[in-house]
Amino acid sequence: MESSAIYGMQPQSSWLLDLGTWWLTHRREQAMWWYNRVMMPLGVRFQKKLALCPGMIDTSKVGEILLVCRKQGTAQ
């Protein structure tokens, strides 16, 4: 049986990406501290639940991570 789902935490706002890029370029150590201790835990907490669909989903609009899971039968 094969299932697939899209997973990612890409922000809806491009200004947030621009701000993050600026911080990584100009204040790398501070940016990584904030990312690891604040942004990532918040992002994981508010991430939508993974919705697996049977078979392969339409990948034409996938801009993040595509997850494919296969369950193999057990050998008798």
ChimeraX attribute file (.defattr): number of C-alpha atoms within 10 A of each C-alpha:
attribute: neighborCount
match mode: 1-to-1
recipient: residues
	/A:1	9
	/A:2	13
	/A:3	16
	/A:4	19
	/A:5	20
	/A:6	17
	/A:7	17
	/A:8	15
	/A:9	13
	/A:10	12
	/A:11	10
	/A:12	8
	/A:13	8
	/A:14	10
	/A:15	10
	/A:16	12
	/A:17	13
	/A:18	11
	/A:19	11
	/A:20	17
	/A:21	14
	/A:22	13
	/A:23	15
	/A:24	14
	/A:25	11
	/A:26	11
	/A:27	12
	/A:28	13
	/A:29	12
	/A:30	11
	/A:31	17
	/A:32	15
	/A:33	11
	/A:34	11
	/A:35	15
	/A:36	11
	/A:37	10
	/A:38	11
	/A:39	14
	/A:40	13
	/A:41	12
	/A:42	12
	/A:43	15
	/A:44	12
	/A:45	10
	/A:46	10
	/A:47	12
	/A:48	11
	/A:49	9
	/A:50	12
	/A:51	11
	/A:52	16
	/A:53	13
	/A:54	13
	/A:55	14
	/A:56	15
	/A:57	16
	/A:58	9
	/A:59	10
	/A:60	6
	/A:61	6
	/A:62	13
	/A:63	11
	/A:64	11
	/A:65	11
	/A:66	14
	/A:67	14
	/A:68	16
	/A:69	14
	/A:70	10
	/A:71	8
	/A:72	8
	/A:73	7
	/A:74	5
	/A:75	4
	/A:76	3
